[in-house]
Amino acid sequence: MRNEYIEASGRVAHQHGEPSDLRYIGRAAFRRTLFDMATIRAFEQRLLQCADRGEVSGPLHTSIGQEGVAVAVCRHLRDGDQVVGTHRSHHHFLAQGLARTVADAWNPLTDAPPAAAAALLTSAFAEILGRPTGVNHGVGGSMHLRHEKVGFMGSSAIVGGGIPLAAGLAYANRLRETGACAVCFIGDGAVNQGTFHETANLAGVLGLPLLIVVENNGYAEATRPEEASAVLPLASQGLAHGLRAAAVEGGDHAGLHRTAEDLLSSMRRGAGPAIIEVETYRHFDHTGPERGSAVGYRSAAEEDAWLERDPMASLPRTLTAHGLLTADEDEAIRAAATAFVERAFDATPAPSTVPPVLDVRTLLRGPAREAREEREERASTEEQAPRTKWTFKNAIAEGIAGALRDSPDVVFLGEEVANPGGLLWQSGRLDQSLVGSRIVNMPISEAGFVGMSCGAAMAGVRPVVELMYGSFALIAADQLFNHIGVIRALYGNTAQAPVIVRAKVPIGRGYGPQHGLNPAGLFTSFPGWRVYAPTDPQEYLGTLNSALRCDDPVLLIEFASLYDEVFELSEDDFTRRLPLEGARIVSEGTDVSVFSYGIGVNWARAAADELAAAGRSAEVVDLRALDSLSTDWATLESSLARTGHGLFVDPAARGQSIAPRLIADLVSRQAGVHRLSYLACADVQPVTPVLEQQAVIGTADIVTAVHELLKAH
């Protein structure tokens, strides 16, 4: 093969296999390739029959016509390598699974398939048909397949959504020096997604062992690449990000095998990330059993021409022409693959024979680990331990630095985190020996590095991710809410993403509407996230320490106006773990319960003092945990039982306030027996100080609201 791999300053290498490559790869390897392709083909043909009978829930994206790409690439992976797929990933799943469960020396002409391979197919059928015996308990279905034991880490139904996850796996491989590579299969349409470019750049900057395989089947649903991409071939778009790039015609089986082998081998030697674009074709429509010509976006003549180039036709033709396969062997291999698939399908349990093994809550949250020390112990010891003065910001920095010291799995990722001006540098706690490996500056690519943290967390890393401002969560929303938050639900509780996100809220600091978002309402509107806004360093450190041992994603909201406040802390405060659920009574009262969190608790305490002077007794309650599943309803209800009135003070824009949801839930739980109201900030926070002061809740606003609430009663 003409070996023309290129650097970022070069051009795409258009690879072409030669007869010598066929002999190099060998008869046995191509027999396996043909068997694996035939197995995938028969598997999907059986699924189409099931879908026609209404047995498949949701869309069914088949890869018929594209099997050769996945089989060729996965044949050159090793145990420990990882694969991430797309919404169209049956062939990725099966190609990787067969490569890992069937030995290289296995001969489809003489040997029976191993039991592990048969179990793989049966569990895949069960998964796609929604059976509890599926590889992900029937929860993920066709678009969300995962089998960690064989290195298939998951398929994402969001176009381009899996690319950052694969980068995170590659980062974990590099961090742990495993020598493993991560492979991400994508379609041609994904090259136009921001996650492709953000992640490709991240991979290039960090030198990650990541191979992106673009299966260019000619259509993003019904849109051709030349209609959607200004730069062709698509692989050339990787050049701008420092990726080595190659393009291969899908029917060139020798060229595809050699290209995958060479790029992966050089990647293991430290050559960095690469991209392969493979020209291929899907014979059916985007989803379902129809041909694309029946829908109207391509012609039957085009489809017929591609049938001549179908891998199940072109590979046997090529091998036969070079004396590597006979017609009888071709027929026998196909028959063996079909029989293998039918036996696996017949072994799939019927829908009613196996009870469900999961419930909905299991898909949203893992088991909470008990905190080592309860709040009562904190209260009994804090007077005895020697105490020193800390600003809130420096206490946060020491908490993160301590986590980095205590566990090699903890990493700190974000913009400027290793630079002068970053949190650790400002506090004098930046460990230079960890810079570049576990303390890593990220490009301004929130979707890319947040998604990368998800993949790393799936591999067992414990990422602490800094979003410079809460508003920037919107840039990374797909990765935060379509991936990290629902990772358990996607894969039937076989995966977890214990990512900790820190988000700064500069309320009252003149940052304006594009930086001033309090993300509490955003994160609590989506499932899976635990959300906290600690009021003081003890709360922050205790929550952080517990979050580092929790297998769910956690958001820690930091109000910048608290950063410079000084607190007295003991050494125990930096190691204590607090329960992740449970509200806190800050001060007791009898007339009204004032509920808040973060900086709002300080506002409530100041208002309580003014109310006391006016003869009113306000009980201040720190909500602590803000998401629905963690809300401490017992404490809220018992406080209301004492006072009969409740005011929620939300340091967020009114349209993003969590208070209406909390009030609605309380009313539904208690039949509205208490008077409830809430305060929130204005929907827009101006930069001008005078206007911003009008927009933010003040002590007088809380006092007035309490008087009105009590007067109305």
BELVENGI-V255970 format. One record per run of one state. SS is the DSSP state (hx for helix, st for strand, lp for the rest). FROM is the first residue (numbers start at 0). TO is the last residue. If there is no record, write none. Layout:
[[SS,FROM,TO] [SS,FROM,TO]]
//
This chain:
[[lp,0,11] [st,12,14] [lp,15,17] [hx,18,24] [lp,25,25] [hx,26,51] [lp,52,65] [hx,66,73] [lp,74,80] [st,81,84] [lp,85,88] [hx,89,100] [lp,101,113] [hx,114,127] [lp,128,145] [st,146,146] [hx,147,149] [lp,150,150] [st,151,154] [lp,155,159] [hx,160,175] [lp,176,180] [st,181,186] [hx,187,191] [lp,192,192] [hx,193,205] [lp,206,208] [st,209,215] [lp,216,218] [st,219,219] [lp,220,221] [st,222,222] [lp,223,223] [hx,224,227] [lp,228,232] [hx,233,240] [lp,241,242] [st,243,248] [lp,249,251] [hx,252,267] [lp,268,272] [st,273,278] [lp,279,290] [hx,291,294] [lp,295,298] [hx,299,307] [lp,308,309] [hx,310,320] [lp,321,325] [hx,326,345] [lp,346,359] [hx,360,362] [lp,363,373] [hx,374,380] [lp,381,386] [st,387,390] [hx,391,405] [lp,406,408] [st,409,413] [lp,414,421] [hx,422,425] [lp,426,430] [hx,431,433] [st,434,434] [lp,435,437] [st,438,440] [lp,441,444] [hx,445,457] [lp,458,460] [st,461,466] [lp,467,468] [hx,469,473] [lp,474,475] [hx,476,483] [lp,484,485] [hx,486,489] [lp,490,498] [st,499,504] [lp,505,518] [hx,519,523] [lp,524,528] [st,529,531] [lp,532,535] [hx,536,546] [lp,547,552] [st,553,558] [hx,559,561] [lp,562,564] [st,565,568] [lp,569,569] [hx,570,573] [lp,574,582] [st,583,586] [lp,587,590] [st,591,595] [lp,596,597] [hx,598,612] [lp,613,616] [st,617,621] [lp,622,623] [st,624,624] [lp,625,626] [hx,627,629] [lp,630,631] [hx,632,642] [lp,643,643] [st,644,652] [hx,653,655] [lp,656,657] [hx,658,669] [lp,670,673] [st,674,680] [lp,681,687] [hx,688,694] [lp,695,697] [hx,698,711] [lp,712,712]]
//
